[in-house]
Amino acid sequence: MSSFNFKDQTVIITGISHGFGTAYATEFARRGANLVVNDTSKEAVDTLVEELHRLGANAIPNYDDIGEGDKIVDTAVSNFGTVHVLVSNMGTIGHKNFALLGNEEWLSMLRVDLKGSYKCAKAVWPHFRKQRYGRILNTASISDSSSQTLNYTALFAQLGFTETLAKEGMKYNILVNVLSPVSATIFEPRWVVPFTMVLTHRWNNETGCLFEVGNGSVQKLRWERTKGALLKPDSTLTPEAILNRWKDVINFTNPDYPNGSVDLQSTLERTQKLMPSVGGDRIEFKGKVVLVTGASSGLGRSYALHLATRGAYVVVNDRADPTPVVDQIRRSGGTAVGVMASVEDGNVIVQAAINSFGRIDILINNAGFVRDKSFVNMTDDLWDSIIAVHLNGTYQMTKAIWPYFVRQKYGRIINTTSTSGIYGNFGQANYAAAKLGIVGLSNALAREGAEFNIHVNTIAPGASTPALAAALAGSSNDYKPEYVASFVSLIASNNMPEPRSNGLFEVTCGWHAQTRLQRSQGYDFSCDFRFCGDAELTAEAVTKAWKMAVSFETTGSKDPGDSQALHSDEKTRLMILQNIDRGKKMRGKGTEFIYGIKDTIIYNLSVGAKRRDLSLIYERSGSLHPLPTFGVIPFFNTALPFDISDIVPGFTPHKFLHGEHYLEILKHPLPASGKFITYPKLVDVLDKGTAAIVVIGYTTVDTRTGDKVLYNRTSLFVRNVGSFGNRSLASANDKRPGDSPLHPPERDPDANGTEITSQEQAAWYRLTGDKNPMHIDPAVSRRGGFDIPILHGLCTFGISGRHIYQCYGPFNKISARFTGTVLPGQTLRTEMWKEKGSNVIIWQTRVMETGKLCIQRATAELLVEDHSSIYKL
């Protein structure tokens, strides 16, 4: 047995039917652990326990619900005497659009991911404290999908919970961390399981941290905070004054790496010595409708009064009577209505606002309270009440208001977190989970709301409270809520500088700073020659590279799934541009492609050829030929002379989408069999700020004649990378006729082609060479956000090309932009327009079941010569 073992230790793994639960259990067994494997699926548990017994392991089944953590832990204690390691493996993987997310799915995440983790940790905590040893690993998955409400909320809530447990457990040698596999990654247990072994082993000394793993790489994340802007806390601290200092608020040039809130006393002493602030043009909210929750007192009241003085119509919400605040606004000449209701009833509050003003422009989620208790004394009631109001209340309010914001293509949301959530705080496990969960929710909403002009930001405010006043006696006036209100009104206004969304800000005592997550340098084992191919990555190997993996000597990106900040420093930016230039000059040896009659027939069938289309499917027809779009097949598996990760650092395969495709057939007709060779060339890399577009051209040559046969150009849209400064027009030196995106004429299509795809369409098409498991393996497609495997984009391209071919004849050029997904079994309609005297077809493809376009801005250029006899169907 390896010296890196768990001999005589008891490990509990929950939810073994999810994610890597089974792989975790198997590896712990190999390393000598006693195991309790939990899941509500009796079949999954029994199958695993039987396998573990075959490995000679001591393994006990448990079938209790994750919410009954005490029963799960009792199983371990009654069989093995104690427990040493808890792996909470009940991570949500959900990728629904926020607007389509059901309340039951949201509540299930709160129950399973949050309360389930809490219940199990609560049950092991007394045992860990008594033996002064314990390891807890919470898991939460994310991806680069824009629809990440559940996953981001769960991940950040787990982090807040974990940070607090780490602080409370430190004196008892209880270490707690979060492991986040990137869910869009095509998972292989060998790239994830070793990191779980390291983080739960006695060798590890990391605690309260988030580790992101995927595709063989690991990175640690930590909080990074600007020095911020200091303004005197008096009547000159206005939104305009803060705007004048905005560059200081967001300046990460010389950041801090905090483990808690700013020192309030020293900050107060510094701000009190400042000169009065200088303002500017007044920021107004005339005609804007603002809904403020928790507005009967404290911060919420100050927000409501402040915004009313600047012309806003204010909806004052609270569980307590909002009438005094409403009356105060009206006496001052403002307009306000009150709604007395809990934020858990978001629909009621939003509907009341709509009934009063007809619209809402700004939502400030402020409602909340604290219920502190050390974790060993935490109760279910304390946990549930905090989660219900803070996290669930924020969700319910936002869910109710979202359709109005989407419809009017305008909305501003300010959510409220706390430094206790960001950094964790002793005695506030419930509060930290809820408050950092709000940050995750805000992160997801900001991403999804961007296309609708919905901006979402989060603040961690500090203002005068009884507790704070007691801690800083005689100075509470300098923590007036009015000073926080000035910051809130700025970020809720149209005057907020770019970037206007997805910010996290700490505000108190006249100090205003931005906070974000930063990745460590990391280590990519998949690029380590020792672990290429089938070589096994072990926990022992991980420990040897651990120091490098958790090093912050080079800057990382600002949050999970967002790599743009990776390219922000000048040295890195210049390196990328140099790599792009080198990549453009590189020439590969070419990749051979040999195909025969069988391959031609398979392709034609995979894009919908019918039994009567003999010239497409029958070798004795006398005119067998591939459809023109067969031209996308020879280049597909061509080896590139450059590495995309060199020209787009931060690139991983799960981050890119096939954005556009252009095909030119240079020699007609395409033969039914042939021997080709394809030469790739990097055309350009376009920086889109938060993304990059990689344009690659492929020239295919007939090896028998030396003639150029095909030219393909692909545009790969790589998400969450960018800011390296290459703003040249991609493909500027490679223009081809028919490239320019064209919009259809404003009339019904001149021709339509309809295809009911089969449930096996993707299975057929992958036989042409595209073996991406996203299109065949449900487990992989679910990790990418799709309940069932989706159809290949180039399959849809081929089906549409066949429709054009059947309606108008052969073409030598065709281009398309992929804008939506297709599920096997859905119906495709290719809509085509041809102007009189033109040989260009404008076309688009629609999924009939949804009415949405999956291909847009598409053109095809018909052959001028008559090839009808060659291509006759």
Secondary structure, 3 states (H helix, E strand, C coil): CCCCCCCCCEEEECCCCCCCHHHHHHHHHHCCCEEEEECCCHHHHHHHHHHHHHCCCCEEEECCCCCCHHHHHHHHHHHHCCCCEEEECCCCCCCCCHHHCCHHHHHHHHHHHHHHHHHHHHHHHHHHHHHCCEEEEEECCECCCCCCHHHHHHHHHHHHHHHHHHHHHHHHCEEEEEEEEECCCCCCHHHCHHHHHHHHCCCCCCCCEEEEEECCEEEEEEEEECCCEECCCCCCCCHHHHHHCHHHHCCCCCCECCCCCCCHHHHHHHHHCCCCCCCCCCCCCCCCEEEECCCCCHHHHHHHHHHHHCCCEEEEEECCCCHHHHHHHHHCCCEEEEEECCHHHHHHHHHHHHHHHCCCCEEEECCCCCCCCCHHHCCHHHHHHHHHHHHHHHHHHHHHHHHHHHHHCCEEEEEECCHHHHHCCCCCHHHHHHHHHHHHHHHHHHHHHHHHCEEEEEEEECCCCHHHHHHCCCCHHHHCHHHHHHHHHHHHCCCCCCCCCCCEEEEECCEEEEEEEEECCCEEHHHCHHHCCCCCCCHHHHHHHHHHHCCCCCCCCCECCECHHHHCCHHHHHHHHHHHHHHHHCCCCCEEEEECHHHHHHHHHHCCCCCCCHHHHCCCCCCCCCCHHHHHCCCCCCCCCCCHHHHCCCCCHHHEEEEEEEEEECCCCCCCCEEEEEEEEEEEEEECCCEEEEEEEEEEEECCCCCEEEEEEEEEEEECCCCCCCCCCCCCCCCCCCCCCCCCCCCCCCEEEEEECCCCHHHHHHHHCCCCHHHCCHHHHHHCCCCCCCCCHHHHHHHHHHHHHHHHCCEEEEEEEECCCCCCCCEEEEEEEECCCCCEEEEEEEECCCCEEEEEEEEEEECCCCCCCCCCC
